[in-house]
Amino acid sequence: MFPPPLLETVSLLCAPPGAGWAASSSGYAPLAHALHERLYGTAVPADVRARWLAEFGRVGCISAAVLGVPYDGGTYGLRGAAAGPLGIRVAASRAATPLFGTSVVDLGDVPQFPALPLDEQLAPELLARARKARYGVPHHDLPVAMLSVHQHLVRACAAAGVPLLTLGGDHSVAASALAGREASRIALLHIDAHSDLSQGRDGLSLLHSSWIHHSDVTAPLSALVQVGVPDDAPAPAWIAPRLTRLSTLTVHTNPVDAARRVLDAVAASAATAVYVSVDIDALHVSEAPATGLPADDGLRSDVVVAFLEAVGAGCRVIGADLSEVAPPLAGTRMWDDDVTCATAMRLAAVLLGLLAQGRPCGGARQDIRWGDGR
């Protein structure tokens, strides 16, 4: 049975899957309409919402949940990642094997709010007006800024014991996902073509390039393991003692051995859980071209899958996000056969599997050899 407190929170704070962004961008609304026709048999907004909420009443055992956060206000570069949650769902709805099985629930989207990402950054008058307009008088204390809403939902999922995969959005969404976690000793596994270790810009501390520092200031990380980041990327003093890096070559050579190095770093830090954050631009440009900064020499998706599965076999993964999927940058209007969204869909399925099979850090590791059954 779906936890009633979580259902109440979702019904207040979320839009149906794909509606968080496209509903406020009329040029792309047909994409959401097509998705809703496939998922719910209708594109009428009120009917879509009613059928989406009705699905929660039919949920049995929950292995994990998915939440879209269509926010890309944290970048100074090319935008388009706000369309990521919709694009991944479009790809999943067209796939032969459904991404969301009967034990995975789709919590929908955090609705767009065209302002700063956190409630604390909004003027009190604007915050009060936005709360009244969105929720009415009885809910005067609910969040409205997108990443504040996200953080609230992460906490609600944690309280209900539901592991959550966040679909971004730009990489800023990882900060609100981490802020909502209750575990005090978290190791961060960060797969990316960029280090994201900036401390901010123009007085802003939470950007797609500074979310790790922002998170660490809020709640210090036990360890940071970065995969795919260039070897010559600076390691600032504030994180250097807790930082382990694995190159693209290291992971390609033997992903399972690379995973063991991750597990060793986690164990040495005495972390009790691992959070996995994946930026799609870590993947080779041939598999993920529709992103703001694609990587020419990035990781192959099959290697990432083998690496993540080996990590999940030896530690407890309590949360994950997949960010920077930017379908509008693909150059195809309706995202038919979009390579990046298809790649992201496959990685999302793997991350959901890790959340479903989580086990305590330091538990028995499976004896997996690169090449077995592949």
Secondary structure, DSSP 8 states (H G I E B T S, - for coil): ---HHHHHHHHHH-B-TTHHHHTT-GGGHHHHHHHHHHHHS---HHHHHHHHHHHHTT--S--EEEEEE---TT-SS---GGGHHHHHHHHHHHSSS-SS-TTEEEEEE----SS-SSGGGS-HHHHHHHHHHHH-GGGTT---SHHHHHHHHHHHHHHHT--EEEEESSTTHHHHHHHT---SSEEEEEE-SS------BTTB--STTTHHHHHHHHS--SEEEEES--TTS---TTTGGGEEEE-HHHHHH-HHHHHHHHHHHHHHHT-SEEEEEEEGGGBBTTT--SSSS-BTT-B-HHHHHHHHHHHHTTS-EEEEEEE---GGGGS-TT-TT-HHHHHHHHHHHHHHHHHHT---TT-------TTTT-
